[in-house]
Amino acid sequence: MNALIVEDEELAVRKLRKLLTEVAPDLLVAGVTASIDDTVDWLENLRTTGQPEPDLIFLDIELADGQSFEIFERTTVRSTVIFTTSYDEYALQAFKVNSIDYLLKPVQREDLQRSLKKYEDLRQRSVETPSLNIEKLLQQLQSQVPRDFRQRFLVRQGQRMLSVEVGEIAYFFTEDRYSFFAMHTGQKFLVDYTLDELSDALDPARFFRINRGVIVTHQAVEQIQPYFGNRLALQLRPVFDKEALVSREKVSDFKQWMGK
């Protein structure tokens, strides 16, 4: 039995190699790669030269050049995968259903023994190991792993810098290709992000993008009225000097968001 280790931390590689020597002396580490590019090249070189693919891949999730899921998008992975990950345990069910096992870093001897025994049991029973559904895995992780949403913005006020908590912000908007936010106090500040970037960085439980140019909070919505074209017109607080229209395709989601 041989294995590929995909890991970008040298200390973690050394520790895993040592543990494998102790718990599975017959296992050969056929290679070690540290990036997405290196791993894709390594696997494709095997096929080019007609060499057998590894039985196992110990796959770290976070690599220096991105998340290792990209490997599956760029090449076919036929080996059985055991993830090594720093994700908190509540997210690990996603890995369980998409690989034979996971190892929470730092990898422990008992956990490695369990994973290898599980693999051997499956082989001896001629049970097909689970195939990886990367799209499903990513969806599960996104729903289970809490994201780090922006908590504050650093803005310029005259000659000084000011840190503004997101709870002080009523809405974001664009004007002349620049992005701004309005505070509940009525103050407005320029921010160095596009609304697309802000949409990804803000907690969707608190902020809703009603159209291409406006993101609002619940507190900012003072009135909601029907509008031409199956849209909604919002009256915002503090006063917004343009139309704040909920686009037709967002109306249903907006109503649900406002009702939570």
Steps between C-alpha positions, in 0.01 A plus 500: 500500500631845416387854569538858390518773765367839392609746767675838491631503858833321528451424870161341432655286223775379730254414775267313265790308347619401850152386605457299181832326561382406849145385425539374140863404435404329172350819359726679253479878471531526124507877494444829679355807333444843651268678259209456262726538194757250631232243582333524160839471327599204721182304425505573129869404475411158644249444222741622234768257615256214563570474871227385742314767692526509879256295703449787743532877494532687828362833387532827690212738428680834523807522279722800429345554156137438599261230612591152385149440361630668185714191436183302422388761252829486311571128490342162571572365848455123514667443836319468832513830688551564870471868578727675747339819616493774761124550468311485828331168572145619434586539130662163459186303413540642150838330469366175641242459228739593219809303593572193708617712792657822623788578733477810713835680518731454679464137398495256794628142493166346604310695233742392229470136608122527485508643146739236369299219662184636340672501162629143544157378612342646187762341278467156658122511469537616138286802584537788259636806676286813480553718196557869561220737412693825531208727416287336768786516749551872443129566543498309826804685629356837408183419692681359804811710542437849636666765289700790633280792402623858518454653843629850428632732230790743519411826325652842466347800675694809407859445608425207731389141464179377658398141580127443447319193634263335253218546751531875449440470125150544351574423134764491227460658157691588185534843347713593198665156513605549865360315802377670815316413818256708699498470877183509707614847610486621138878522452629360170842357425687373194605133517768329296288205384260424218146395589582151372785479751281642775226245426749219560646660814177596683280274711189421290292478817563874550546635148303450178597619153173628352651584158834557330557826684359471853547273804268564795454397863166424664523817710541717192170389342232745615230428242435242226267575211406314179665642192465468122633177347434278803769680694495659844588858589668557835514812711827491685613655824713713491353649183643361176489759223449243222245230435554190714329232294499129573558334162229262383710185533590590860152586628418155635834461678475854636156435650629184663807684632293783643271251674776314685 
